[in-house]
Amino acid sequence: MKLDQTVVKIFKFITFVFFTFAALMYAGILLLLPLDLLFQITRLFSAFGLPTLMAATIGICALGYVGLAISKMPELCELIVDIGRQLVAFGHSQIKRCDALIEQTSGKGA
């Protein structure tokens, strides 16, 4: 294997890792945002002197209301999913570009 191919394969792997990390980060943020909202609302009501159980109940109700409000906006839900799809598609297209470069470098020296 030539040095050119090795460098391109290493770059392809780095690109794959980067876009995998970006997609997992996007999904993780979408999962952790509601939990953070619940935690912050519970802390806020606990700071006002409410018992933790009551503050958590109010926080769950507030989170449910926010979820209901978001579910009534189908354009927003579609936008969030579409951004994730575009991120994955863009990463896939960049990795495919590396495949074409690997083929090009393998045919150049033969």
C-alpha positions as CSV (number, residue, x, y, z in Angstrom):
1,M,0.0,0.0,0.0
2,K,1.3,3.4,-0.9
3,L,1.7,6.3,1.3
4,D,-0.9,8.3,-0.5
5,Q,-3.5,5.6,0.1
6,T,-2.6,5.3,3.7
7,V,-2.9,9.1,4.3
8,V,-6.3,9.2,2.5
9,K,-7.6,6.2,4.6
10,I,-6.4,7.8,7.8
11,F,-8.2,11.0,6.8
12,K,-11.3,8.9,5.9
13,F,-11.3,7.4,9.4
14,I,-10.9,10.8,11.0
15,T,-13.8,12.1,9.0
16,F,-15.9,9.1,10.0
17,V,-15.1,9.6,13.7
18,F,-15.8,13.3,13.5
19,F,-19.2,12.9,11.9
20,T,-20.1,10.0,14.1
21,F,-19.3,12.1,17.1
22,A,-21.3,15.1,15.7
23,A,-24.4,12.9,15.1
24,L,-24.2,11.3,18.6
25,M,-23.7,14.7,20.1
26,Y,-26.8,16.0,18.4
27,A,-28.9,13.0,19.5
28,G,-27.5,13.3,23.0
29,I,-28.3,17.0,23.3
30,L,-31.9,16.2,22.2
31,L,-32.2,13.6,24.9
32,L,-30.5,15.6,27.7
33,L,-32.4,18.9,27.1
34,P,-35.7,17.8,28.8
35,L,-33.8,16.3,31.7
36,D,-31.9,19.5,32.2
37,L,-35.1,21.5,32.1
38,L,-36.6,19.2,34.7
39,F,-33.6,19.5,36.9
40,Q,-33.5,23.3,36.6
41,I,-37.2,23.8,37.3
42,T,-36.9,21.4,40.4
43,R,-33.9,23.4,41.7
44,L,-35.8,26.7,41.2
45,F,-38.8,25.6,43.1
46,S,-36.7,23.9,45.8
47,A,-34.8,27.2,46.2
48,F,-38.2,28.9,47.0
49,G,-38.6,26.5,49.9
50,L,-40.9,23.8,48.3
51,P,-40.2,20.2,49.3
52,T,-38.3,18.3,46.7
53,L,-41.1,15.9,45.9
54,M,-43.5,18.8,45.2
55,A,-40.9,20.7,43.2
56,A,-40.2,17.6,41.1
57,T,-44.0,17.2,40.5
58,I,-44.3,20.8,39.4
59,G,-41.2,20.3,37.2
60,I,-42.7,17.2,35.6
61,C,-45.9,19.1,34.9
62,A,-44.0,22.0,33.4
63,L,-41.9,19.7,31.3
64,G,-45.1,17.9,30.1
65,Y,-46.6,21.3,29.1
66,V,-43.5,22.2,27.2
67,G,-43.6,18.8,25.4
68,L,-47.2,19.4,24.6
69,A,-46.5,22.8,23.2
70,I,-43.7,21.4,21.0
71,S,-45.8,18.6,19.8
72,K,-48.4,21.1,18.5
73,M,-45.7,22.5,16.2
74,P,-45.1,19.8,13.6
75,E,-42.8,22.1,11.6
76,L,-40.4,22.3,14.5
77,C,-40.4,18.6,15.1
78,E,-39.8,18.0,11.4
79,L,-37.0,20.6,11.4
80,I,-35.2,18.9,14.3
81,V,-35.4,15.5,12.6
82,D,-34.4,16.9,9.2
83,I,-31.3,18.6,10.7
84,G,-30.2,15.2,12.1
85,R,-30.8,13.5,8.7
86,Q,-28.9,16.2,6.9
87,L,-26.0,15.8,9.3
88,V,-25.8,12.1,8.6
89,A,-26.2,12.5,4.9
90,F,-23.5,15.1,4.7
91,G,-21.1,12.9,6.7
92,H,-21.9,10.0,4.4
93,S,-21.2,12.1,1.3
94,Q,-17.9,13.3,2.7
95,I,-16.8,9.7,3.4
96,K,-17.8,8.7,-0.2
97,R,-15.6,11.5,-1.5
98,C,-12.6,9.8,0.3
99,D,-13.5,6.5,-1.4
100,A,-13.2,8.1,-4.8
101,L,-9.8,9.6,-3.8
102,I,-8.6,6.2,-2.7
103,E,-9.5,4.7,-6.0
104,Q,-7.8,7.5,-7.8
105,T,-4.5,7.1,-5.9
106,S,-4.5,3.3,-6.4
107,G,-4.9,3.7,-10.2
108,K,-2.3,6.5,-10.4
109,G,0.8,4.3,-9.6
110,A,-0.2,1.1,-11.4
